């Protein structure tokens, strides 16, 4: 019996979850009429059809097809699988490679002709839909309505028009939030920094946009993009629309923002939504320009340093420090002292302790030397890891060897059947047997292709090698001039440093977390900066 897999999808525009059940019901009815056995069902809910990259179930379907878990894929229509030309072609190639045909209720069995014609039609549909949507949104803006989310300082108006339909996009000023907007503009124009403004608002318990805590970026934003409280022209009674658009990154499938030329922006006067006077707006703009001019040299120098140093850390422990109270980053907050960013920049954390940078570096380095070189901890951690990795490597080699022998046996059997057919000894059972062998071969080939890359066995003497290398690193760390050059090695050894407030005034407890995987890379001279991987943490304890 032919094994069938069902695929259904609905987007978030004019459909709902019932659409998937309807699609699956129609596909099941077709399978029952054809006598197919349904062995799997895949569905992606509320996900657009313009990209397969971000759809988990279509990715799972392709993986299972390569694994030989079903013989055919059934869907309602080709546009339910994807509307993107390139994605349809890629999907078709993968299914053809797995010898799994795609059958839809609307088009029948999909061929190259469907991929070309329907793919083009679906792509044109998406383009036409985008143009119609854009035209509709512009018409709404021209009538004085909003075409986006409700901004801070405003609230949605819900009412029915003369025809009994809900009026969409109508906004009105929220008096409470409007006072906060005026306050922000007034304090910023008077010279108060966005960080200080955000900190005070959080201390007073005033919620920011979307109910979240205030941050300095919510206030200053980016003038060029028109985001941030200080850059929202709606506060002076002008709605600005179409200053940006989105394009799909073909690699990730995610939307990327692109700015439109200012000549394409649409401006519509909405005086009833004004919150800030022209005088206050102009004063804030003058303050922005003054700050931009003052910080221009600093910003250029910072960018030059980042480019020259390839994002070299500013300090020895930059990026490794974490607040034990809220999980925020510890950074330089004042006078070469580390403090919690959550407390000093947004007042969302109660940890107000600070610690001198030199003192923290001294304690961290002492912890690396005393704790991360501890013979019993390193020996135990490395021994456990080595046993685990070496055991997995042995099992993987045994499986790969068995698969290779089975594959050779299948190839020999297929060659024997082909030789018998060429000699005129064909039997009807040969066809069934050949199909079974081909299926087994595809399963084994897929398993071998999907097998993870082998990890080199861990040398049993890695702990001693590690100690010797750390001893040499320690000599380097004693030289203040060479410390920063050794930061890459330190980052490979230290997963993070968590800082907690102590019981007495000014007391700060630091817990050093070692990275076992980093230790092994350090021993083997395998520097892997920026690599995402699972890290086993070894917490040696606190250094007071």
C-alpha positions as CSV (number, residue, x, y, z in Angstrom):
1,X,0.0,0.0,0.0
2,X,1.2,3.5,-0.9
3,X,2.2,5.6,2.2
4,X,1.0,9.2,2.0
5,X,1.9,12.3,3.9
6,X,-0.5,15.3,4.1
7,X,0.6,18.9,4.1
8,X,-1.6,21.9,4.9
9,X,-1.0,25.6,5.6
10,X,-2.9,28.8,6.2
11,X,-1.6,32.3,6.3
12,X,-2.6,35.0,8.7
13,X,-4.5,37.2,6.3
14,X,-8.1,36.0,5.6
15,X,-8.0,32.5,7.0
16,X,-8.1,30.8,10.4
17,X,-7.2,27.5,12.0
18,X,-10.2,25.8,10.6
19,X,-8.6,26.1,7.1
20,X,-6.0,23.5,8.0
21,X,-8.7,21.0,9.1
22,X,-10.6,21.7,5.9
23,X,-7.6,21.1,3.8
24,X,-6.7,17.9,5.6
25,X,-10.2,16.6,5.4
26,X,-10.2,17.0,1.6
27,X,-6.8,15.3,1.3
28,X,-8.0,12.4,3.5
29,X,-11.0,11.8,1.3
30,X,-8.8,11.7,-1.8
31,X,-6.4,9.2,0.0
32,X,-9.4,7.0,0.9
33,X,-10.6,6.9,-2.6
34,X,-7.2,6.0,-4.0
35,X,-6.5,3.4,-1.2
36,X,-3.5,5.3,0.1
37,X,-2.3,4.8,3.8
38,X,-1.9,8.1,5.6
39,X,1.3,7.8,7.7
40,X,2.1,11.4,8.5
41,X,0.5,14.9,8.6
42,X,2.2,18.2,8.5
43,X,0.8,21.7,9.0
44,X,2.1,25.3,9.3
45,X,-0.4,27.7,11.0
46,X,-0.5,31.4,10.5
47,X,2.6,31.5,8.4
48,X,3.0,33.3,5.1
49,X,3.5,31.2,1.9
50,X,6.3,33.5,0.5
51,X,9.1,31.6,2.3
52,X,9.7,28.0,3.3
53,X,12.7,28.8,5.4
54,X,10.8,29.8,8.5
55,X,8.2,27.0,8.3
56,X,9.1,24.2,10.6
57,X,6.7,21.5,9.3
58,X,7.7,21.9,5.7
59,X,11.3,21.5,6.7
60,X,10.4,18.4,8.7
61,X,8.5,17.0,5.7
62,X,11.6,17.3,3.5
63,X,13.7,15.6,6.1
64,X,11.2,12.7,6.5
65,X,11.0,12.4,2.7
66,X,14.7,11.9,2.6
67,X,14.4,9.3,5.3
68,X,11.9,7.3,3.2
69,X,9.0,7.6,5.8
70,X,6.4,8.0,3.0
71,X,5.9,7.5,-0.7
72,X,3.9,10.5,-1.8
73,X,2.9,14.0,-0.5
74,X,-0.7,15.2,-0.8
75,X,-1.7,18.8,-0.6
76,X,-4.8,20.8,-1.5
77,X,-3.0,23.0,-4.0
78,X,0.5,24.1,-4.9
79,X,0.1,27.5,-3.4
80,X,-0.6,25.8,0.0
81,X,2.9,24.5,-0.2
82,X,4.5,27.7,-1.2
83,X,3.9,30.8,-3.4
84,X,7.6,31.6,-3.9
85,X,9.0,30.5,-7.2
86,X,12.5,29.6,-5.9
87,X,11.0,27.7,-2.9
88,X,8.7,25.6,-5.1
89,X,11.5,24.7,-7.4
90,X,13.7,23.7,-4.4
91,X,11.0,21.7,-2.8
92,X,10.3,19.9,-6.1
93,X,14.0,19.0,-6.5
94,X,14.3,17.7,-3.0
95,X,11.2,15.5,-3.4
96,X,12.3,14.3,-6.8
97,X,15.7,13.4,-5.3
98,X,13.9,11.4,-2.6
99,X,11.6,9.8,-5.2
100,X,8.5,11.2,-3.5
101,X,6.0,12.7,-5.9
102,X,3.9,15.7,-4.9
103,X,0.2,15.4,-5.7
104,X,-2.3,18.2,-5.2
105,X,-6.1,18.1,-5.4
106,X,-6.1,21.1,-7.7
107,X,-3.3,20.3,-10.2
108,X,-2.8,16.5,-9.9
109,X,0.8,15.2,-9.9
110,X,3.2,18.1,-9.9
111,X,5.7,18.3,-12.8
112,X,8.3,20.8,-14.1
113,X,5.5,22.4,-16.0
114,X,3.5,23.2,-12.9
115,X,6.6,24.4,-11.1
116,X,7.3,26.9,-13.9
117,X,3.8,28.1,-14.6
118,X,2.2,28.0,-11.2
119,X,5.3,29.3,-9.6
120,X,5.2,32.3,-11.9
121,X,1.5,32.8,-11.3
122,X,1.9,32.6,-7.5
123,X,4.9,35.0,-7.5
124,X,2.8,37.5,-9.6
125,X,-0.1,37.1,-7.1
126,X,2.2,38.0,-4.2
127,X,3.5,41.0,-6.0
128,X,0.0,42.2,-7.0
129,X,-1.3,41.6,-3.4
130,X,1.6,43.7,-2.0
131,X,0.7,46.6,-4.4
132,X,-3.0,46.4,-3.5
133,X,-2.2,46.4,0.2
134,X,0.1,49.3,-0.2
135,X,-2.5,51.2,-2.2
136,X,-5.2,50.5,0.4
137,X,-3.0,51.7,3.3
138,X,-2.1,54.9,1.4
139,X,-5.8,55.6,0.9
140,X,-6.4,55.2,4.6
141,X,-3.5,57.6,5.4
142,X,-4.8,60.2,2.9
143,X,-8.2,60.1,4.7
144,X,-6.5,60.9,8.0
145,X,-6.5,57.4,9.5
146,X,-3.6,55.4,10.8
147,X,-2.1,52.6,8.8
148,X,0.0,51.1,11.6
149,X,0.1,50.3,15.3
150,X,-1.1,52.6,18.1
151,X,1.8,54.9,19.1
152,X,2.6,56.0,22.6
153,X,0.5,59.0,23.5
154,X,-2.6,57.8,21.6
155,X,-5.4,55.3,21.9
156,X,-7.6,53.5,19.5
157,X,-11.1,54.8,18.8
158,X,-13.8,52.1,18.3
159,X,-17.0,53.3,16.6
160,X,-19.3,52.3,13.8
161,X,-19.9,54.3,10.7
162,X,-23.2,55.1,9.2
163,X,-23.3,51.6,7.5
164,X,-22.7,49.8,10.8
165,X,-19.1,48.8,10.0
166,X,-16.2,49.2,12.4
167,X,-14.1,52.3,11.6
168,X,-10.4,51.2,11.4
169,X,-7.3,53.3,12.0
170,X,-8.9,56.1,14.0
171,X,-6.9,57.5,16.9
172,X,-7.2,60.0,19.6
173,X,-4.9,61.6,22.2
174,X,-4.4,59.7,25.4
175,X,-4.4,62.6,28.0
176,X,-2.3,60.7,30.6
177,X,0.4,59.5,28.1
178,X,0.4,62.9,26.4
179,X,1.6,64.5,29.6
180,X,4.5,62.0,29.6
181,X,5.4,62.9,26.0
182,X,5.4,66.6,26.8
183,X,7.6,65.9,29.9
184,X,10.1,64.0,27.8
185,X,10.4,66.8,25.2
186,X,10.6,69.5,27.9
187,X,13.3,67.7,30.0
188,X,15.4,66.7,26.9
189,X,15.3,70.3,25.6
190,X,16.5,71.5,29.0
191,X,19.6,69.2,28.7
192,X,18.5,66.1,30.5
193,X,19.9,62.9,28.9
194,X,17.6,60.1,27.6
195,X,19.2,57.7,30.0
196,X,18.3,60.0,33.0
197,X,14.8,60.5,31.7
198,X,14.2,56.8,31.3
199,X,15.6,56.1,34.7
200,X,13.3,58.6,36.4
201,X,10.2,57.4,34.6
202,X,10.9,53.8,35.7
203,X,11.6,54.8,39.3
204,X,8.2,56.5,39.3
205,X,6.5,53.4,37.9
206,X,5.4,54.9,34.6
207,X,5.1,52.3,31.9
208,X,6.7,52.8,28.6
209,X,5.5,51.9,25.1
210,X,3.7,48.5,25.0
211,X,3.7,48.5,28.8
212,X,7.5,47.8,28.9
213,X,10.1,49.6,31.0
214,X,11.5,52.8,29.5
215,X,14.9,52.7,27.9
216,X,17.0,55.5,26.5
217,X,16.6,54.0,23.0
218,X,12.8,54.3,23.3
219,X,13.3,58.1,23.8
220,X,16.2,59.1,21.5
221,X,15.5,56.5,18.8
222,X,17.0,57.1,15.3
223,X,16.2,60.4,13.6
224,X,16.9,59.0,10.2
225,X,14.4,56.2,10.6
226,X,11.8,58.4,12.4
227,X,11.6,56.1,15.4
228,X,11.8,57.1,19.1
229,X,9.6,59.5,21.0
230,X,11.8,62.5,20.1
231,X,11.5,61.8,16.3
232,X,7.7,61.1,16.0
233,X,6.3,63.9,13.9
234,X,2.8,62.8,14.9
235,X,3.3,64.7,18.1
236,X,3.3,67.9,16.1
237,X,0.2,66.9,14.1
238,X,1.9,65.4,11.1
239,X,1.4,61.7,10.2
240,X,4.4,60.4,8.2
241,X,3.9,57.1,6.3
242,X,5.9,55.1,3.8
243,X,9.3,56.1,5.1
244,X,10.4,52.4,5.0
245,X,9.6,49.1,3.4
246,X,10.5,45.5,3.9
247,X,12.3,43.0,1.7
248,X,12.8,39.3,2.3
249,X,16.3,38.0,2.9
250,X,16.7,35.0,0.6
251,X,19.1,33.4,3.0
252,X,17.1,33.5,6.2
253,X,13.6,34.2,4.9
254,X,13.2,37.1,7.4
255,X,12.0,40.6,6.7
256,X,14.7,43.3,6.5
257,X,13.9,47.0,6.8
258,X,15.0,49.4,4.0
259,X,14.5,53.2,4.1
260,X,12.6,54.8,1.2
261,X,13.8,58.1,-0.3
262,X,12.2,61.1,1.4
263,X,10.5,62.0,-1.8
264,X,8.3,58.9,-1.5
265,X,7.2,59.7,2.1
266,X,3.6,60.6,2.5
267,X,2.8,63.4,5.0
268,X,-0.7,64.2,6.2
269,X,-1.6,66.9,8.6
270,X,-3.7,65.7,11.6
271,X,-3.8,68.7,13.9
272,X,-6.3,67.0,16.2
273,X,-3.5,64.6,17.2
274,X,-0.9,67.3,18.1
275,X,0.6,66.9,21.6
276,X,3.8,69.0,21.4
277,X,4.0,72.7,20.4
278,X,6.2,73.8,17.5
279,X,8.5,75.7,19.9
280,X,9.1,72.6,22.1
281,X,9.6,70.4,19.0
282,X,12.2,72.9,17.6
283,X,14.0,73.1,20.9
284,X,14.3,69.3,21.0
285,X,15.6,69.2,17.5
286,X,18.3,71.8,18.3
287,X,19.4,69.8,21.3
288,X,19.6,66.7,19.1
289,X,21.7,68.5,16.6
290,X,24.0,69.9,19.3
291,X,24.5,66.4,20.8
292,X,25.1,64.9,17.3
293,X,27.8,67.5,16.6
294,X,29.4,67.0,20.0
295,X,29.5,63.2,19.7
296,X,30.4,63.1,16.0
297,X,34.1,62.7,16.7
298,X,33.6,60.2,19.5
299,X,31.4,58.1,17.4
300,X,33.8,58.1,14.4
301,X,36.7,57.2,16.7
302,X,34.7,54.3,18.2
303,X,33.8,53.0,14.8
304,X,37.4,53.3,13.7
305,X,38.6,51.4,16.8
306,X,36.0,48.7,16.2
307,X,37.1,48.3,12.6
308,X,40.8,48.3,13.4
309,X,40.4,45.9,16.3
310,X,37.7,43.7,14.7
311,X,35.5,44.3,17.7
312,X,38.3,43.7,20.2
313,X,36.9,44.0,23.7
314,X,37.3,47.3,25.4
315,X,38.4,45.7,28.7
316,X,39.6,42.3,29.8
317,X,36.2,41.1,31.1
318,X,33.9,43.0,28.6
319,X,30.8,41.0,27.8
320,X,31.5,38.3,30.4
321,X,29.8,40.0,33.4
322,X,26.2,39.3,34.4
323,X,24.0,40.6,37.2
324,X,22.9,37.9,39.6
325,X,19.7,39.8,40.5
326,X,18.2,40.4,37.1
327,X,20.5,38.8,34.5
328,X,21.4,42.1,32.8
329,X,24.9,43.0,31.7
330,X,27.4,44.5,34.1
331,X,29.3,47.3,32.3
332,X,31.2,50.5,33.1
333,X,28.6,52.9,34.5
334,X,30.7,55.5,36.2
335,X,34.4,56.3,36.9
336,X,35.9,53.0,35.8
337,X,33.5,51.0,38.0
338,X,31.3,48.1,36.8
339,X,27.6,48.2,37.7
340,X,24.3,46.6,36.6
341,X,23.0,48.2,33.4
342,X,19.4,47.3,34.4
343,X,19.8,49.5,37.5
344,X,21.9,52.4,36.3
345,X,20.3,52.9,32.9
346,X,16.6,51.8,33.3
347,X,16.1,51.4,37.0
348,X,14.6,47.9,36.5
349,X,16.9,46.2,38.9
350,X,17.6,46.6,42.6
351,X,21.3,45.7,42.5
352,X,23.0,49.1,43.0
353,X,26.4,47.8,43.9
354,X,29.5,48.8,41.9
355,X,33.0,47.4,41.8
356,X,36.2,48.9,40.5
357,X,37.4,47.4,37.2
358,X,40.9,46.7,38.4
359,X,39.6,44.9,41.6
360,X,37.2,42.7,39.6
361,X,39.9,41.8,37.1
362,X,42.3,40.9,39.9
363,X,39.7,38.6,41.5
364,X,38.7,37.1,38.2
365,X,42.3,36.3,37.3
366,X,42.9,34.8,40.7
367,X,39.8,32.6,40.2
368,X,41.1,31.4,36.9
369,X,44.4,30.5,38.3
370,X,43.2,29.0,41.6
371,X,39.9,27.4,40.5
372,X,40.1,26.6,36.8
373,X,43.4,24.9,37.3
374,X,42.2,22.8,40.2
375,X,43.4,19.3,39.5
376,X,40.4,17.5,41.0
377,X,37.8,19.6,39.2
378,X,39.5,19.6,35.8
379,X,40.3,15.9,36.0
380,X,36.8,15.0,37.0
381,X,35.1,17.2,34.4
382,X,37.4,16.2,31.5
383,X,37.2,12.5,32.5
384,X,33.4,12.5,32.4
385,X,33.4,14.5,29.1
386,X,36.0,12.2,27.5
387,X,34.2,9.0,28.5
388,X,30.9,10.4,27.0
389,X,32.5,11.6,23.7
390,X,34.6,8.5,23.3
391,X,31.6,6.2,23.9
392,X,29.5,8.1,21.4
393,X,32.3,8.0,18.9
394,X,32.6,4.2,19.3
395,X,28.8,3.8,18.8
396,X,28.8,6.0,15.8
397,X,31.7,4.1,14.2
398,X,29.9,0.7,14.8
399,X,26.7,2.0,13.2
400,X,28.5,3.6,10.3
401,X,30.5,0.3,9.7
402,X,27.3,-1.7,9.8
403,X,25.6,0.6,7.4
404,X,28.5,0.5,5.0
405,X,28.5,-3.3,5.0
406,X,24.7,-3.4,4.5
407,X,25.0,-0.9,1.6
408,X,27.6,-3.0,-0.1
409,X,25.4,-6.1,0.3
410,X,22.4,-4.2,-1.2
411,X,24.5,-3.0,-4.2
412,X,25.7,-6.6,-4.8
413,X,22.1,-7.9,-4.7
414,X,20.9,-5.2,-7.1
415,X,23.8,-6.0,-9.5
416,X,22.8,-9.7,-9.3
417,X,19.2,-9.0,-10.2
418,X,20.3,-6.7,-13.1
419,X,22.6,-9.5,-14.4
420,X,19.8,-12.0,-14.2
421,X,17.5,-9.7,-16.2
422,X,20.1,-9.2,-18.8
423,X,20.5,-13.0,-19.1
424,X,16.8,-13.3,-19.8
425,X,15.9,-14.8,-16.4
426,X,13.3,-12.1,-15.5
427,X,10.7,-13.0,-12.9
428,X,7.8,-10.7,-11.7
429,X,9.0,-11.0,-8.1
430,X,12.2,-9.3,-9.2
431,X,10.4,-5.9,-9.5
432,X,9.1,-6.0,-6.0
433,X,12.5,-7.2,-4.6
434,X,14.3,-4.4,-6.6
435,X,11.9,-1.8,-5.1
436,X,12.6,-3.1,-1.6
437,X,16.4,-3.0,-2.1
438,X,16.2,0.6,-3.5
439,X,14.2,1.7,-0.5
440,X,16.6,0.1,1.9
441,X,19.5,1.7,0.0
442,X,17.8,5.2,0.2
443,X,17.3,4.8,3.9
444,X,20.8,3.8,4.6
445,X,22.3,6.5,2.3
446,X,20.1,9.1,4.1
447,X,21.2,7.9,7.5
448,X,24.9,8.1,6.5
449,X,24.4,11.6,5.1
450,X,22.6,12.8,8.2
451,X,25.1,11.3,10.6
452,X,26.8,14.1,12.6
453,X,30.5,14.7,12.0
454,X,32.7,12.7,14.2
455,X,34.3,14.5,17.2
456,X,37.9,13.7,17.8
457,X,38.5,11.5,20.8
458,X,39.7,13.3,23.9
459,X,43.2,12.6,24.9
460,X,43.3,11.1,28.4
461,X,46.2,13.5,29.4
462,X,44.3,16.6,28.5
463,X,44.1,17.8,32.1
464,X,47.9,17.9,32.4
465,X,48.3,19.7,29.1
466,X,45.7,22.2,30.2
467,X,47.5,23.0,33.5
468,X,50.8,23.7,31.7
469,X,49.1,26.0,29.2
470,X,47.3,27.9,31.9
471,X,50.6,28.3,33.8
472,X,52.0,30.0,30.7
473,X,48.8,32.1,30.4
474,X,49.2,33.2,34.0
475,X,52.7,34.6,33.3
476,X,51.2,36.7,30.5
477,X,48.4,37.9,32.8
478,X,50.9,39.2,35.3
479,X,52.0,41.7,32.7
480,X,49.4,44.6,32.7
481,X,50.5,45.6,29.2
482,X,49.8,42.1,27.7
483,X,46.6,41.3,29.6
484,X,44.2,42.6,26.9
485,X,46.1,40.5,24.3
486,X,45.2,37.4,26.3
487,X,41.5,38.2,26.4
488,X,40.7,35.7,23.7
489,X,42.2,32.9,25.8
490,X,40.4,34.1,28.9
491,X,37.1,34.1,27.0
492,X,37.6,30.5,25.9
493,X,38.0,29.5,29.6
494,X,35.3,31.6,31.2
495,X,31.7,31.1,30.4
496,X,30.5,34.0,32.5
497,X,31.0,35.8,35.8
498,X,27.9,36.4,37.8
499,X,28.0,39.3,40.3
500,X,25.7,39.4,43.4
501,X,25.3,42.1,46.1
502,X,26.7,41.1,49.5
503,X,25.2,41.7,52.9
504,X,27.4,44.6,53.9
505,X,27.7,47.9,52.2
506,X,29.8,47.8,49.0
507,X,30.3,44.0,49.2
508,X,30.1,42.2,45.8
509,X,30.2,38.4,45.4
510,X,31.6,37.1,42.1
511,X,30.9,33.5,40.9
512,X,33.2,32.3,38.1
513,X,31.7,29.8,35.6
514,X,34.2,27.8,33.6
515,X,33.5,26.6,30.1
516,X,34.5,22.9,29.6
517,X,34.2,23.1,25.8
518,X,36.3,26.2,25.8
519,X,38.9,24.5,28.0
520,X,39.2,21.7,25.4
521,X,39.5,24.2,22.5
522,X,42.2,26.1,24.5
523,X,44.2,22.9,25.0
524,X,43.9,21.9,21.4
525,X,44.6,25.4,20.1
526,X,41.2,25.5,18.4
527,X,40.0,29.0,18.8
528,X,36.3,29.3,17.8
529,X,35.2,32.9,18.3
530,X,31.5,33.6,18.0
531,X,30.5,29.9,17.5
532,X,27.1,28.9,18.9
533,X,27.3,25.6,20.6
534,X,26.2,23.8,23.7
535,X,28.5,24.5,26.6
536,X,28.9,22.5,29.7
537,X,29.4,24.8,32.7
538,X,31.6,24.0,35.6
539,X,31.0,26.4,38.5
540,X,34.1,26.4,40.7
541,X,32.5,28.7,43.4
542,X,33.0,32.3,44.5
543,X,36.2,34.3,44.8
544,X,35.7,36.9,47.6
